[in-house]
Amino acid sequence: SQEKPWAGRFTQPTDKFVEEFTASIGFDKRMYHYDIQGSIAHARMLAKQGIISKDEAQTIMAGLESILTDIEKGAFEFKVSLEDIHMNIEARLIERIGPVGGKLHTARSRNDQVALDVRLYLRDEVKAVLAYLDALQESLLAQAEANLAVIMPGFTHLQTAQPILFSHHMLAYYEMFKRDAGRMQDVAKRLNFMPLGAGALAGTTFPIDREFVAEQLGFAGVTRNSLDSVSDRDFALEFCGAASILMMHLSRLSEELILWSTADFRFIDLSDAFCTGSSIMPQKKNPDVPELVRGKTGRVYGNLISLLTLMKALPLAYNKDMQEDKEPLFDTIDTVKGSLKIFAEMIAQMKVRAEEMRLAAARGFSTATDVADYVVRKGIPFRNAHEIVGKTVRYCIETGKDIPELTLDEFREFSEVIEADIYDFVTLEASVNARCATGGTARVAVERELARARAERQG
Ligand code: ARG
């Protein structure tokens, strides 16, 4: 029958538009698998506790399995009149196995049921996000390894600052995504507690075994307060928070890829597979993928703010407002997974233009700091050294020369302490390789970090 499970106290049918307006089936049907999985664990517990008979539980579980098969075959009709995934499945169960199906909801409410479903669902999605993150980290590592000694300009204020290794730049993102993975693992840890048994809000009068349900579903334990169990959406917020930071990192990488593939930078070539053309300008190859990921970062931030605002000031325990938690959460999951998936591939296929990077690194007096450090090592205070090299650079600008092109006499105009060995310090390689303390851009330092990253991935 199409009759609503809660119709008992009502005398009039629900307004058609209200039905549509209040329904969540359009989006919460994606949790069908978890709803059924949770119901099976619940039915098994009810039988174990003697709340329903073993036969009844068998019938219910077989009915649920057959519904799962139907949904997977596309042979299940989701009804808006049945509001959400929980009632759609329960109504279908009763239709299929008869009144005994009505025993499934004993000692349960949709409030603890939905809290369980979202946790189960998100727990798997976090695993999927972690797998995509891993693939992206692998692509970054592989690019770093393949281009270990390629020198590029490092920037501050987007002005040429000091030469760095391209591999060092890739490993910077590796570190960011490693922290993102850590945040996702934290989310998984804290969400892994089983809320069923909270009932509508106060618990249940039936002699249930919550630990047994938790164990069946692979939870680390049960939640400790029934009101909190049905009111808490922290886990979704934490996920959206971690996802926002992750997208911020992807967006920064996007920005750099977009910049690097311009005709002005020419540092990289993105594969044609990740770009599109212009309908009017025949020469164009646009970096749509990084642009879109940069853009989609905004919607993920928006989802976080939606969810925070949704939860703000809600009185305990369940409120219908909370049905609005799903779309921002689902959209965040889809966006993050899609962005990571496409980035892992795009980074793997990215072509590095080592010559262009090197030429750019040589421009902009990128080894000026090395001259200053040299002067400091000769006993001059750093502030004076800064002044000396500042004047040297001004001389270079006025005469159109680069630092390594200056004669020794020209150098010595600015400081007597400069000797012929200055030329050993102003090459790009010398500049890079001098920064060899842990975390620096020197080739040996980068090699160490690459080895460490490889080891931590194998371990
Ligand atoms: N569809 C609802 C949601 O997503 C399920 C819980 C409904 N509970 C209730 N008391 N109306 O929040």
Boltz pocket constraint, residues with backbone or C-beta under 6 A from the ligand:
constraints:
  - pocket:
      binder: B
      contacts: [[A, 24], [A, 28], [A, 83], [A, 84], [A, 110], [A, 111], [A, 114], [A, 318], [A, 319], [A, 320], [A, 322], [A, 323], [A, 324]]
      max_distance: 6.0
